[in-house]
Structure formats: structure tokens, C-alpha cells
Amino acid sequence: MKRLLLAAAMTLTATMTTTSASAFSPAPSPDASPFGPACSAIESSLAGIAEQPVGTAVSEVSELSTLADALEQAGLADKLNSAEELTVFAPTNEAFEAIPQETRDKLMADKQQLTEVLNNHVVEGKNEPADLEDATLTTLGGSELTAKGSGEDLTVNDAKVVCGNVPTKNATVYVIDKVLMPQ
């Protein structure tokens, strides 16, 4: 009988501890929230992508469908999914459309060049907005990106962050309004 009571008490304690921990978890800091004018366009996707790796998460956001197609074409979606911690600067569909059609078609058809361009949008580590204030970042492709600004007013090279600090399982995503071509 003592063993049964002890087991019941241990189960109750574990349940109360788990319940208490989740009920009283601190609220996320304001810095943890996505920000920017384009966030409203992807708001319905945000909750669904938080627990997905970044290669998959990008494919769930219709405003990033061209990027998702390019990642598949270059064979990088699985590589991004299996990476530990990344920051991805994700160009919108409009950013890709700003590239002249002929140039864009050639880029999409050339896997090596496409891979170079896409690697220019990824850096190691999950960078928070404060990490991007006047920072020089080295991409997976070996290029350097210059991040400037502060708070919700950030740029990367000459691209404006239009929705920043979007969490995925293994990356922080900053949606940008231009494609970052390697220098």
C-alpha cells in the first residue's frame, strides 16, 4: 500500500510540476516577436512554421514560393533542414521578380550559380535583431553581408528587412525585399 501511495504521490508531483512550469512560463520577450510591414502577409503561416526546419518552413509561406522552388532546384532544402542553427535572409517573390526575366531564367537553370546565390542568403547561428545592428556577417558561400540599422529598421546590404525575426525549428528568418547577389 505504501508503494502505491508513493507512486501516486510521485505521479501527482510530476504532473503538478509539468503543469506549473507550462502555466507559469515567462512570456516571450518583445524581441522574440516577428516584426515588419510584410509580417501581416505571412501571419497565417507563422505558427505552422515555428516547429518546422527552415527548408520546409519556407515552402509553407506562399510569399516565399520562388525561394522554396530555388532551394529545391539547387538541392539545398534538405541541407538547410539538417543544419543546426542558421539565419536565413529570405527574398520575397517580388524580390525575385525584380531580376530581369532572362537573367532569372538563366539563374534557375544553372544549379552551381543558383547554389552560390542562395548560399549568399544564409549565415551560421540564429541571429536576433540586436545581433544585426551594424554587423558584418559571413555567408555559407563565403561572402560578407553588411547589416545596418536597429530595432525594426534593418537592412542587409541594400535589402530592407520587411519581416524579421521569424522563428523556425533550426533558423531565424528575415524576409527581405531584394535578392542578395554574391560580390
Stockholm file with secondary structure:
# STOCKHOLM 1.0

chainA/1-183         MKRLLLAAAMTLTATMTTTSASAFSPAPSPDASPFGPACSAIESSLAGIAEQPVGTAVSEVSELSTLADALEQAGLADKLNSAEELTVFAPTNEAFEAIPQETRDKLMADKQQLTEVLNNHVVEGKNEPADLEDATLTTLGGSELTAKGSGEDLTVNDAKVVCGNVPTKNATVYVIDKVLMPQ
#=GR chainA/1-183 SS CHHHHHHHHHHHHHHHHHHHHHHTCCCCCGGGSCBSTTHHHHHHHHHHHTTSCHHHHHHTCGGGHHHHHHHHHHTCHHHHHHCSSEEEEEECHHHHHTSCHHHHHHHHHCHHHHHHHHHTTEEESCCCGGGGTTEEEEBTTSCEEEEEEETTEEEETTEEEEEEEEECSSEEEEEESSCCCCC
#=GC SS_cons         CHHHHHHHHHHHHHHHHHHHHHHTCCCCCGGGSCBSTTHHHHHHHHHHHTTSCHHHHHHTCGGGHHHHHHHHHHTCHHHHHHCSSEEEEEECHHHHHTSCHHHHHHHHHCHHHHHHHHHTTEEESCCCGGGGTTEEEEBTTSCEEEEEEETTEEEETTEEEEEEEEECSSEEEEEESSCCCCC
//
